[in-house]
């Protein structure tokens, strides 16, 4: 069985569960094992090890070859693939898979504990082979995209470049935070929160480059229907209206799509620019939160602002 660039061979002498992936030159590029295959539910679970994690096109061809071998014959409807958390997500998502979960500390090999990704697709979605797009919002000048572990390099560059600039406004970071490993861990944590429905961490992009972040956290439903908004922007892009645009876009999404009723945000008393951004979007000052966050070695007071849906709609529609 094969695709344009990848062929699949069953391992000789086994029970038919282990397979080798080869490229056009017959070089082994990966292996996978069928962990479970249930004819009754038409579902299958496999574990994939790919040896060329930085070749997105080759990985995409491998993923599609595996899926075709199981789905196109009609024996499998739902396919799940477990793979390393070091794996790029785009070869999967562009093949109709979604990142359905992160299996924390799921692998122990050579004395190393590692997490793994769980991707899934079904026959209907895969046969259409449309590009699955992660949650993304479009503003007037910037784009917001759900942050995933695949964005670790972009976030590392952002935080490293703006380390000194952001330090007066954000909690102190451990040294590991400024490494690829640290960023992947942080993004895995935020993605798990997204899957759990408690937070959404967006990267702010300008012409494809990451310039900041904005997050909806503490999402609570029931009689509250509220959340907290936090954000940050790089030093080279401040004062140009980008955060104003990003915040307005997130507010629209929170009220219209998430069904929230109230948003809250807090700033340091001296951060007048951030306060102006909030006020321009309809937020009103609630009061002082004493010793609210531990920043630069001390507990700092913050001014807290809130916005309710009714007031935002009035402001947006020009009735305020």
VOBA-1610 file (N, C-alpha, C; in pm, whole numbers, padded with zeros to 5 digits, always signed):
BEGIN
Unk+00085-00118+00000Unk+00000+00000+00000Unk+00088+00123+00000Unk+00046+00231-00062Unk+00132+00346-00063Unk+00063+00472-00103Unk+00140+00578-00109Unk+00092+00707-00155Unk+00202+00764-00243Unk+00198+00890-00273Unk+00294+00951-00365Unk+00439+00930-00322Unk+00465+00945-00193Unk+00604+00943-00148Unk+00634+00835-00045Unk+00533+00762-00001Unk+00552+00668+00110Unk+00488+00533+00079Unk+00560+00426+00112Unk+00504+00291+00103Unk+00502+00228+00242Unk+00412+00132+00261Unk+00395+00065+00389Unk+00422-00084+00371Unk+00503-00139+00461Unk+00530-00283+00459Unk+00501-00342+00596Unk+00437-00458+00598Unk+00421-00530+00725Unk+00555-00590+00766Unk+00583-00585+00895Unk+00705-00647+00946Unk+00695-00798+00931Unk+00798-00859+00875Unk+00794-01002+00851Unk+00804-01081+00982Unk+00731-01190+00986Unk+00739-01280+01100Unk+00663-01234+01222Unk+00586-01127+01212Unk+00511-01079+01327Unk+00365-01121+01321Unk+00284-01052+01398Unk+00142-01085+01402Unk+00059-00991+01315Unk+00126-00915+01228Unk+00056-00826+01136Unk+00025-00689+01193Unk+00070-00663+01316Unk+00040-00533+01379Unk+00149-00429+01355Unk+00271-00474+01328Unk+00383-00381+01311Unk+00410-00354+01163Unk+00434-00225+01132Unk+00453-00184+00993Unk+00572-00089+00982Unk+00636-00092+00864Unk+00749-00004+00834Unk+00706+00095+00727Unk+00745+00221+00742Unk+00719+00325+00643Unk+00849+00353+00568Unk+00842+00354+00433Unk+00960+00382+00352Unk+00930+00492+00251Unk+01035+00570+00218Unk+01018+00673+00116Unk+01045+00614-00022Unk+01050+00700-00125Unk+01068+00652-00262Unk+01203+00584-00285Unk+01299+00613-00198Unk+01431+00549-00209Unk+01441+00425-00122Unk+01327+00379-00071Unk+01319+00260+00014Unk+01391+00278+00147Unk+01413+00402+00187Unk+01473+00431+00317Unk+01363+00431+00424Unk+01390+00365+00535Unk+01292+00361+00644Unk+01279+00499+00706Unk+01157+00550+00708Unk+01132+00684+00764Unk+01046+00680+00889Unk+00996+00560+00923Unk+00914+00549+01043Unk+00854+00411+01058Unk+00787+00391+01168Unk+00719+00266+01196Unk+00589+00295+01271Unk+00494+00205+01257Unk+00374+00217+01340Unk+00323+00079+01379Unk+00255+00077+01491Unk+00198-00047+01545Unk+00049-00029+01565Unk-00028-00125+01519Unk-00173-00123+01542Unk-00197-00172+01684Unk-00232-00080+01773Unk-00255-00115+01913Unk-00389-00186+01930Unk-00489-00135+01860Unk-00624-00193+01872Unk-00699-00170+01743Unk-00775-00271+01703Unk-00859-00261+01584Unk-00986-00341+01610Unk-01098-00270+01620Unk-01224-00332+01660Unk-01321-00334+01542Unk-01346-00451+01483Unk-01439-00459+01369Unk-01581-00419+01407Unk-01616-00440+01533Unk-01752-00407+01576Unk-01781-00258+01573Unk-01687-00179+01622Unk-01706-00034+01624Unk-01639+00035+01505Unk-01568-00044+01424Unk-01494+00010+01310Unk-01399+00122+01354Unk-01328+00096+01461Unk-01232+00193+01512Unk-01094+00128+01523Unk-00991+00212+01515Unk-00854+00162+01527Unk-00769+00264+01600Unk-00670+00213+01674Unk-00574+00296+01745Unk-00435+00249+01707Unk-00349+00342+01662Unk-00213+00304+01628Unk-00114+00397+01698Unk+00009+00348+01715Unk+00118+00432+01768Unk+00220+00450+01657Unk+00250+00577+01626Unk+00338+00610+01515Unk+00470+00666+01565Unk+00580+00615+01511Unk+00713+00672+01534Unk+00767+00716+01399Unk+00789+00846+01384Unk+00838+00900+01257Unk+00979+00953+01279Unk+01070+00916+01189Unk+01211+00946+01211Unk+01257+01079+01149Unk+01171+01140+01068Unk+01209+01266+01002Unk+01105+01373+01038Unk+01106+01411+01165Unk+01002+01499+01218Unk+01004+01640+01159Unk+01111+01678+01090Unk+01118+01813+01036Unk+01082+01819+00888Unk+01043+01707+00830Unk+01000+01703+00690Unk+00849+01695+00687Unk+00783+01811+00682Unk+00637+01815+00693Unk+00569+01745+00576Unk+00623+01762+00454Unk+00560+01700+00337Unk+00567+01548+00344Unk+00683+01497+00385Unk+00700+01352+00394Unk+00611+01296+00505Unk+00604+01366+00616Unk+00518+01320+00725Unk+00371+01320+00683Unk+00331+01424+00612Unk+00192+01430+00565Unk+00162+01312+00473Unk+00256+01281+00384Unk+00237+01166+00295Unk+00226+01037+00374Unk+00306+01024+00480Unk+00301+00904+00564Unk+00168+00893+00637Unk+00123+01004+00694Unk-00005+01004+00766Unk-00119+00966+00672Unk-00117+01022+00551Unk-00224+00992+00456Unk-00216+00848+00407Unk-00095+00797+00391Unk-00080+00657+00349Unk-00137+00562+00454Unk-00107+00589+00580Unk-00160+00506+00689Unk-00312+00512+00691Unk-00366+00634+00685Unk-00512+00650+00692Unk-00580+00583+00574Unk-00523+00597+00455Unk-00583+00534+00337Unk-00585+00382+00352Unk-00476+00326+00405Unk-00467+00180+00417Unk-00574+00124+00510Unk-00618+00205+00607Unk-00715+00157+00704Unk-00857+00201+00674Unk-00872+00320+00618Unk-01006+00378+00601Unk-01068+00347+00466Unk-00990+00355+00359Unk-01048+00345+00226Unk-01109+00209+00196Unk-01063+00106+00263Unk-01122-00025+00242Unk-01254-00045+00315Unk-01290+00049+00401Unk-01416+00042+00473Unk-01409-00032+00605Unk-01291-00087+00640Unk-01283-00163+00765Unk-01272-00074+00888Unk-01230+00050+00870Unk-01216+00143+00982Unk-01289+00273+00950Unk-01370+00320+01046Unk-01435+00450+01032Unk-01362+00555+01114Unk-01331+00522+01240Unk-01263+00617+01329Unk-01119+00571+01351Unk-01024+00660+01320Unk-00882+00627+01335Unk-00817+00723+01432Unk-00748+00668+01532Unk-00672+00747+01629Unk-00524+00712+01616Unk-00440+00815+01620Unk-00295+00796+01610Unk-00228+00861+01731Unk-00149+00781+01804Unk-00068+00832+01914Unk+00074+00852+01862Unk+00131+00969+01891Unk+00266+00996+01845Unk+00336+01091+01941Unk+00464+01111+01922Unk+00544+01195+02012Unk+00493+01339+02015Unk+00504+01402+02131Unk+00465+01543+02142Unk+00566+01634+02072Unk+00677+01577+02022Unk+00773+01654+01943Unk+00729+01664+01797Unk+00623+01592+01762Unk+00577+01585+01624Unk+00507+01713+01582Unk+00530+01755+01458Unk+00457+01868+01402Unk+00309+01831+01389Unk+00222+01928+01414Unk+00078+01900+01404Unk+00024+01923+01264Unk+00087+02010+01186Unk+00030+02047+01056Unk+00014+01930+00959Unk+00106+01831+00953Unk+00082+01719+00863Unk-00045+01641+00896Unk-00084+01644+01022Unk-00208+01577+01063Unk-00330+01664+01034Unk-00325+01789+01081Unk-00444+01875+01066Unk-00475+01903+00921Unk-00373+01911+00836Unk-00399+01935+00694Unk-00446+01809+00622Unk-00447+01696+00693Unk-00497+01570+00637Unk-00632+01531+00696Unk-00695+01625+00767Unk-00828+01598+00822Unk-00830+01547+00963Unk-00713+01538+01029Unk-00706+01496+01169Unk-00722+01618+01260Unk-00768+01594+01381Unk-00768+01697+01484Unk-00684+01648+01602Unk-00624+01743+01670Unk-00549+01710+01792Unk-00651+01696+01904Unk-00683+01571+01938Unk-00791+01544+02033Unk-00746+01539+02178Unk-00616+01531+02200Unk-00571+01528+02338Unk-00420+01522+02349Unk-00372+01549+02470Unk-00230+01536+02504Unk-00220+01437+02619Unk-00152+01327+02596Unk-00137+01222+02696Unk-00012+01252+02778Unk-00033+01301+02898Unk+00077+01351+02981Unk+00162+01236+03035Unk+00295+01248+03018Unk+00390+01147+03069Unk+00348+01006+03030Unk+00310+00991+02902Unk+00254+00864+02855Unk+00360+00768+02803Unk+00484+00817+02788Unk+00590+00734+02732Unk+00712+00736+02823Unk+00769+00617+02846Unk+00893+00606+02925Unk+00991+00522+02844Unk+01095+00589+02793Unk+01191+00520+02708Unk+01330+00577+02733Unk+01427+00490+02750Unk+01565+00531+02776Unk+01573+00628+02894Unk+01496+00597+02999Unk+01492+00676+03123Unk+01436+00817+03103Unk+01366+00839+02991Unk+01306+00969+02964Unk+01154+00956+02964Unk+01089+01040+03044Unk+00943+01044+03047Unk+00897+01153+02951Unk+00803+01121+02864Unk+00757+01218+02764Unk+00606+01209+02746Unk+00549+01320+02705Unk+00407+01323+02671Unk+00388+01284+02525Unk+00265+01250+02489Unk+00234+01213+02352Unk+00108+01285+02306Unk+00098+01305+02173Unk-00020+01364+02113Unk-00116+01253+02072Unk-00246+01283+02080Unk-00348+01193+02028Unk-00424+01265+01917Unk-00407+01218+01794Unk-00478+01274+01679Unk-00590+01178+01639Unk-00698+01234+01586Unk-00808+01150+01542Unk-00875+01204+01417Unk-00929+01113+01338Unk-01011+01151+01223Unk-01114+01042+01201Unk-01207+01068+01112Unk-01303+00964+01075Unk-01309+00958+00922Unk-01377+00855+00871Unk-01377+00832+00727Unk-01436+00949+00650Unk-01542+01008+00703Unk-01607+01120+00633Unk-01512+01238+00620Unk-01449+01273+00730Unk-01359+01388+00730Unk-01235+01361+00645Unk-01178+01242+00660Unk-01055+01213+00587Unk-01078+01205+00437Unk-01190+01147+00396Unk-01216+01134+00252Unk-01231+01270+00186Unk-01281+01366+00261Unk-01292+01501+00204Unk-01154+01566+00193Unk-01062+01522+00283Unk-00925+01572+00287Unk-00922+01724+00271Unk-01007+01791+00348Unk-01002+01936+00351Unk-00908+01977+00462Unk-00846+02091+00448Unk-00755+02140+00551Unk-00834+02176+00675Unk-00811+02104+00783Unk-00874+02138+00911Unk-00799+02255+00972Unk-00869+02359+01008Unk-00804+02478+01063Unk-00832+02486+01212Unk-00726+02507+01288Unk-00742+02531+01430Unk-00818+02661+01450Unk-00875+02676+01569Unk-00951+02795+01601Unk-00871+02920+01566Unk-00929+03004+01482Unk-00862+03127+01439Unk-00965+03237+01424Unk-00927+03358+01461Unk-01013+03475+01452Unk-00942+03580+01369Unk-01019+03654+01291Unk-00961+03756+01204Unk-01003+03894+01250Unk-00906+03978+01287Unk-00933+04116+01323Unk-00916+04207+01203Unk-00919+04337+01227Unk-00902+04432+01118Unk-00757+04439+01071Unk-00665+04426+01165Unk-00523+04437+01129Unk-00440+04316+01170Unk-00490+04237+01265Unk-00416+04120+01313Unk-00504+03996+01307Unk-00439+03881+01309Unk-00508+03753+01316Unk-00477+03687+01449Unk-00575+03618+01504Unk-00556+03544+01629Unk-00568+03396+01598Unk-00474+03317+01650Unk-00476+03174+01624Unk-00450+03099+01753Unk-00528+02994+01775Unk-00509+02910+01893Unk-00364+02863+01900Unk-00300+02887+02013Unk-00161+02847+02031Unk-00153+02697+02061Unk-00064+02627+01991Unk-00043+02484+02011Unk+00106+02459+02033Unk+00143+02339+02077Unk+00286+02309+02097Unk+00371+02329+01973Unk+00310+02323+01855Unk+00387+02344+01733Unk+00437+02488+01721Unk+00378+02579+01797Unk+00419+02720+01793Unk+00534+02750+01889Unk+00595+02647+01947Unk+00697+02669+02051Unk+00811+02758+02004Unk+00860+02737+01884Unk+00973+02819+01836Unk+00933+02965+01823Unk+00814+02992+01772Unk+00768+03130+01756Unk+00751+03198+01892Unk+00695+03125+01989Unk+00677+03183+02122Unk+00811+03201+02193Unk+00905+03109+02169Unk+01037+03125+02229Unk+01105+03251+02177Unk+01096+03274+02047Unk+01154+03396+01990Unk+01087+03520+02048Unk+00955+03515+02060Unk+00880+03629+02114Unk+00922+03660+02257Unk+00925+03559+02342Unk+00958+03581+02483Unk+01105+03617+02503Unk+01193+03557+02425Unk+01335+03590+02436Unk+01362+03734+02393Unk+01302+03772+02282Unk+01321+03907+02230Unk+01264+04014+02323Unk+01157+03979+02394Unk+01088+04077+02478Unk+01104+04051+02627Unk+01204+03971+02664Unk+01222+03932+02804Unk+01233+04053+02897Unk+01321+04143+02865Unk+01341+04261+02950Unk+01220+04354+02946Unk+01162+04369+02828Unk+01048+04459+02812Unk+00926+04413+02892Unk+00901+04281+02894Unk+00782+04227+02960Unk+00800+04207+03110Unk+00924+04204+03158Unk+00949+04169+03298Unk+00876+04258+03399Unk+00856+04389+03374Unk+00784+04469+03474Unk+00634+04439+03483Unk+00581+04366+03383Unk+00437+04346+03375Unk+00392+04202+03401Unk+00484+04106+03392Unk+00446+03966+03400Unk+00520+03896+03514Unk+00464+03785+03563Unk+00532+03708+03669Unk+00671+03663+03626Unk+00759+03648+03724Unk+00897+03605+03694Unk+00896+03462+03638Unk+00976+03440+03535Unk+00982+03309+03469Unk+01108+03233+03512Unk+01094+03100+03520Unk+01210+03015+03542Unk+01294+03012+03414Unk+01423+02979+03427Unk+01512+02977+03311Unk+01462+02882+03203Unk+01402+02770+03244Unk+01357+02671+03147Unk+01248+02726+03056Unk+01175+02828+03104Unk+01069+02889+03023Unk+01127+02941+02892Unk+01253+02985+02895Unk+01316+03042+02776Unk+01394+02936+02699Unk+01333+02819+02686Unk+01388+02709+02606Unk+01274+02649+02525Unk+01309+02576+02420Unk+01207+02508+02340Unk+01127+02413+02428Unk+01196+02339+02512Unk+01127+02244+02601Unk+01029+02317+02692Unk+01073+02430+02748Unk+00986+02506+02837Unk+00864+02560+02766Unk+00884+02608+02643Unk+00771+02661+02568Unk+00673+02551+02527Unk+00726+02436+02489Unk+00638+02324+02454Unk+00554+02283+02574Unk+00616+02279+02690Unk+00542+02242+02811Unk+00433+02344+02840Unk+00467+02473+02831Unk+00368+02577+02857Unk+00253+02570+02758Unk+00286+02545+02631Unk+00182+02538+02529Unk+00100+02410+02541Unk+00163+02301+02584Unk+00086+02179+02611Unk-00013+02203+02723Unk+00032+02272+02828Unk-00058+02303+02941Unk-00176+02388+02895Unk-00147+02490+02813Unk-00256+02577+02768Unk-00348+02505+02672Unk-00293+02411+02592Unk-00379+02337+02500Unk-00469+02240+02576Unk-00417+02181+02682Unk-00502+02094+02765Unk-00615+02175+02828Unk-00585+02298+02870Unk-00689+02384+02926Unk-00795+02416+02821Unk-00751+02433+02695Unk-00846+02456+02586Unk-00935+02334+02565Unk-00875+02216+02563Unk-00953+02093+02546Unk-01051+02074+02660Unk-01014+02120+02780Unk-01101+02108+02897Unk-01208+02217+02900Unk-01196+02316+02811Unk-01295+02423+02805Unk-01278+02532+02908Unk-01160+02539+02973Unk-01141+02638+03079Unk-01062+02760+03035Unk-00994+02751+02921Unk-00912+02864+02875Unk-00886+02852+02725Unk-00859+02968+02662Unk-00820+02971+02521Unk-00703+03068+02508Unk-00589+03016+02464Unk-00467+03096+02452Unk-00442+03124+02304Unk-00455+03250+02264Unk-00435+03289+02125Unk-00298+03354+02106Unk-00233+03322+01995Unk-00120+03401+01950Unk-00173+03514+01863Unk-00112+03632+01875Unk-00151+03746+01791Unk-00050+03754+01677Unk-00099+03748+01553Unk-00010+03743+01437Unk-00033+03864+01347Unk+00077+03922+01303Unk+00075+04032+01207Unk+00151+03987+01083Unk+00079+03972+00974Unk+00140+03924+00849Unk+00218+03795+00871Unk+00161+03706+00950Unk+00220+03575+00973Unk+00322+03566+01084Unk+00361+03679+01142Unk+00460+03679+01250Unk+00394+03699+01385Unk+00439+03623+01485Unk+00384+03634+01620Unk+00433+03763+01685Unk+00338+03848+01728Unk+00377+03975+01791Unk+00325+03986+01934Unk+00244+03889+01978Unk+00190+03896+02113Unk+00096+03782+02142Unk+00028+03790+02254Unk-00066+03684+02292Unk-00183+03746+02367Unk-00296+03678+02362Unk-00413+03719+02437Unk-00488+03593+02479Unk-00529+03588+02604Unk-00587+03465+02658Unk-00718+03491+02730Unk-00811+03400+02708Unk-00935+03396+02787Unk-00918+03281+02884Unk-00917+03308+03013Unk-00896+03202+03112Unk-01004+03206+03219Unk-01005+03103+03301Unk-01105+03097+03408Unk-01247+03097+03356Unk-01268+03034+03240Unk-01402+03033+03179Unk-01498+02955+03269Unk-01603+03023+03312Unk-01700+02964+03405Unk-01840+02985+03350Unk-01919+02879+03350Unk-02056+02890+03299Unk-02154+02887+03417Unk-02269+02827+03400Unk-02370+02830+03506Unk-02424+02970+03523Unk-02441+03012+03647Unk-02498+03144+03674Unk-02395+03256+03659Unk-02266+03221+03638Unk-02161+03323+03624Unk-02140+03364+03479Unk-02111+03267+03394Unk-02081+03291+03253Unk-01979+03404+03237Unk-01866+03385+03300Unk-01763+03489+03303Unk-01626+03431+03272Unk-01530+03520+03247Unk-01392+03478+03221Unk-01299+03596+03244Unk-01169+03565+03249Unk-01066+03667+03267Unk-00987+03680+03137Unk-00959+03803+03099Unk-00880+03829+02978Unk-00743+03882+03018Unk-00638+03824+02960Unk-00502+03873+02982Unk-00432+03884+02848Unk-00336+03974+02837Unk-00272+03995+02707Unk-00133+04056+02722Unk-00055+04046+02616Unk+00078+04105+02612Unk+00119+04127+02469Unk+00200+04230+02445Unk+00243+04264+02311Unk+00393+04296+02313Unk+00462+04264+02205Unk+00605+04290+02197Unk+00637+04438+02190Unk+00760+04471+02227Unk+00800+04612+02237Unk+00797+04685+02104Unk+00819+04614+01993Unk+00826+04680+01862Unk+00690+04707+01801Unk+00584+04654+01862Unk+00450+04669+01802Unk+00352+04739+01894Unk+00399+04788+02007Unk+00312+04862+02098Unk+00274+04997+02039Unk+00156+05047+02080Unk+00114+05181+02043Unk+00068+05196+01899Unk+00039+05085+01831Unk-00002+05091+01691Unk-00145+05041+01670Unk-00216+05018+01780Unk-00356+04976+01770Unk-00377+04827+01755Unk-00269+04748+01757Unk-00284+04604+01736Unk-00355+04536+01853Unk-00322+04576+01977Unk-00389+04514+02090Unk-00534+04559+02099Unk-00561+04682+02063Unk-00699+04730+02057Unk-00781+04640+01966Unk-00726+04608+01850Unk-00793+04522+01753Unk-00807+04380+01807Unk-00699+04326+01865Unk-00703+04190+01917Unk-00805+04176+02030Unk-00808+04273+02120Unk-00901+04267+02233Unk-01045+04276+02185Unk-01072+04366+02092Unk-01208+04379+02038Unk-01253+04249+01972Unk-01161+04184+01899Unk-01194+04057+01832Unk-01224+03947+01933Unk-01145+03941+02041Unk-01167+03840+02144Unk-01298+03865+02219Unk-01330+03991+02244Unk-01455+04023+02314Unk-01574+03976+02231Unk-01571+04006+02102Unk-01680+03961+02013Unk-01696+03809+02021Unk-01584+03739+02017Unk-01587+03593+02021Unk-01641+03543+02156Unk-01596+03605+02264Unk-01637+03561+02398Unk-01787+03576+02419Unk-01844+03686+02373Unk-01986+03710+02394Unk-02073+03637+02291Unk-02030+03638+02164Unk-02113+03581+02058Unk-02100+03429+02047Unk-01978+03376+02060Unk-01956+03233+02038Unk-01949+03153+02168Unk-01883+03207+02269Unk-01872+03134+02396Unk-01994+03152+02484Unk-02076+03250+02455Unk-02196+03273+02534Unk-02169+03329+02672Unk-02058+03402+02688Unk-02026+03461+02818Unk-02103+03591+02838Unk-02114+03632+02964Unk-02187+03754+02999Unk-02096+03863+03054Unk-01984+03823+03115Unk-01896+03922+03180Unk-01750+03884+03160Unk-01668+03985+03130Unk-01524+03967+03119Unk-01454+04058+03219Unk-01341+04012+03268Unk-01264+04089+03366Unk-01118+04092+03323Unk-01053+04205+03347Unk-00910+04219+03316Unk-00846+04308+03421Unk-00717+04287+03447Unk-00646+04364+03549Unk-00514+04416+03495Unk-00475+04536+03538Unk-00349+04595+03496Unk-00278+04657+03617Unk-00148+04673+03605Unk-00075+04748+03706Unk-00122+04894+03705Unk-00129+04959+03820Unk-00178+05098+03826Unk-00103+05193+03733Unk+00026+05169+03711Unk+00105+05259+03627Unk+00096+05227+03478Unk+00028+05117+03443Unk+00018+05078+03302Unk-00100+05150+03237Unk-00082+05277+03211Unk-00190+05360+03158Unk-00231+05319+03017Unk-00135+05272+02937Unk-00168+05231+02801Unk-00264+05113+02801Unk-00240+05015+02888Unk-00329+04899+02897Unk-00468+04940+02946Unk-00471+05031+03042Unk-00600+05078+03093Unk-00679+05150+02983Unk-00609+05227+02901Unk-00675+05297+02790Unk-00731+05197+02690Unk-00657+05091+02663Unk-00704+04987+02571Unk-00833+04924+02622Unk-00837+04896+02752Unk-00958+04838+02811Unk-01075+04935+02803Unk-01051+05059+02840Unk-01159+05159+02840Unk-01211+05184+02699Unk-01124+05182+02601Unk-01168+05202+02462Unk-01257+05089+02414Unk-01249+04974+02480Unk-01334+04860+02445Unk-01453+04846+02539Unk-01479+04948+02620Unk-01599+04948+02704Unk-01581+04899+02845Unk-01460+04857+02883Unk-01436+04813+03021Unk-01446+04932+03117Unk-01494+04904+03236Unk-01500+05005+03341Unk-01423+04958+03464Unk-01361+05052+03531Unk-01281+05019+03649Unk-01370+04974+03763Unk-01337+04857+03820Unk-01410+04802+03934Unk-01347+04849+04064Unk-01214+04845+04069Unk-01144+04885+04191Unk-01005+04827+04198Unk-00945+04836+04315Unk-00808+04790+04337Unk-00807+04650+04394Unk-00731+04561+04331Unk-00706+04427+04384Unk-00571+04428+04454Unk-00573+04425+04585Unk-00451+04437+04664Unk-00364+04312+04652Unk-00233+04335+04630Unk-00135+04226+04623Unk-00184+04115+04530Unk-00217+04151+04410Unk-00288+04062+04317Unk-00196+03960+04249Unk-00078+04005+04201Unk+00014+03915+04132Unk+00156+03935+04182Unk+00233+03826+04180Unk+00373+03831+04223Unk+00459+03863+04102Unk+00508+03987+04093Unk+00583+04034+03977Unk+00713+04098+04024Unk+00822+04061+03956Unk+00954+04119+03986Unk+00989+04111+04134Unk+00957+03998+04195Unk+00998+03974+04333Unk+00910+04033+04440Unk+00793+04083+04404Unk+00703+04137+04506Unk+00557+04124+04462Unk+00468+04122+04562Unk+00325+04117+04534Unk+00279+04257+04494Unk+00218+04268+04375Unk+00181+04397+04321Unk+00030+04416+04317Unk-00014+04537+04356Unk-00155+04573+04341Unk-00189+04585+04193Unk-00315+04558+04159Unk-00363+04574+04022Unk-00499+04644+04024Unk-00524+04721+03919Unk-00657+04777+03898Unk-00736+04677+03814Unk-00857+04646+03859Unk-00941+04549+03789Unk-01054+04620+03715Unk-01075+04577+03591Unk-01179+04633+03504Unk-01275+04521+03464Unk-01399+04557+03433Unk-01495+04457+03389Unk-01577+04509+03272Unk-01631+04417+03197Unk-01717+04449+03083Unk-01829+04347+03078Unk-01954+04394+03076Unk-02069+04305+03062Unk-02120+04315+02919Unk-02184+04210+02875Unk-02225+04199+02735Unk-02316+04314+02693Unk-02411+04350+02779Unk-02506+04456+02742Unk-02435+04587+02712Unk-02338+04623+02797Unk-02267+04749+02777Unk-02181+04744+02650Unk-02121+04628+02625Unk-02040+04616+02505Unk-02125+04631+02379Unk-02242+04568+02378Unk-02329+04578+02261Unk-02377+04721+02240Unk-02406+04790+02349Unk-02448+04930+02338Unk-02336+05016+02279Unk-02214+04992+02325Unk-02100+05069+02274Unk-02074+05036+02128Unk-02082+04908+02096Unk-02057+04865+01958Unk-02160+04922+01861Unk-02287+04927+01908Unk-02395+04976+01822Unk-02416+05127+01832Unk-02327+05195+01906Unk-02333+05339+01915Unk-02444+05393+02001Unk-02493+05313+02096Unk-02604+05357+02181Unk-02557+05411+02315Unk-02427+05396+02343Unk-02375+05443+02471Unk-02323+05586+02460
//
